[in-house]
Amino acid sequence: MASRLVREDRLQVVHARSYVAATMAWLLKRLCGVPFIFDMRGFFADERVEGGLWLQGGILYRAAKLMEGRLLAEADQIVSLSEAGRAVLMDWAQKSGYELPPVHVIPTCVDCDRFRPNEGPEMGSEGPNLLYLGSVGTWYMLDEMLSFFKALRGLRPDARFTFLTPSPPETIYGVASTLGIDESAFLVREVPYETVPENAQEAHASIFFIKPVSSKRASCPTKMGESLACGLPVVINPGVGDTEDLVRRERVGVIVSAWTEEAYDQAARELLALLEEGPSLRQRCREVALRYFSLEVGLSRYEGLYARYGLKTAASALAQNGRWP
């Protein structure tokens, strides 16, 4: 069907998201001669292994890695979510003797008109309200996040933790109980996506710890842009995409350097000191989101990819008219 569409509609380029679609696009290039953009979205095969879904060295992994090499070598353009991921690709190409096509970095974007700060709760008599967005499990380190919260509670016993998640509350309360944290410190609920921004606005900071495995160097967590767009500094761990470099460079959060009580305590103190900046901190987070993660930034970069083929897209209309056609 894709081959027929390419021929009948005289398509000039195929844009493939992730590996399965890219395999089809690679075949179309061979059958029809149409160029294709390989929008990687991360290192798929390695993610499957490190997420415990595939066996290292198994037939699925070996087949995917073999295909990965062909896709990287024969794509006309490649999109990576992070500069760290781009560096991995360049290193692989050099060691393998491949010449890669242009590699563009386009991070996961956020609708900054939807995710935006309000006046923000001040930390006066109330303690800090920590926020977690999304499901827990697989890549996300619940035990370690709650250990950080315990350290924060040691400094501010009135600290609270809000989970906006579809995951069962019992999962969170069970880990909290083993750490000696009372359920009353938590608000755990699932909310419609449309209401996530307004609920997030009630927090002071956002937290997400992600397993720092090798495949995550190519990641750009959606939570990063959403949190910053709401004016929330982030509490993160190193080893995930470009998040550590960005946080250090722009001073929009704190980094937990190790899974120890000392590291949790130090990061908690740094967070409390950072939150003392108040509105200026929220404004800085917002500006960083607009510069790095806004839809306009992403659209502009994709527009640059398509312009190489003489194509105009909806991004052109957005740039000219301020709205979608």
Summary of the structure (lengths in Angstrom):
residues: 325
radius of gyration: 21.6
end to end distance: 27.5
largest distance: 67.3
contacts: 1057
relative contact order: 0.12
helix: 51%
strand: 13%
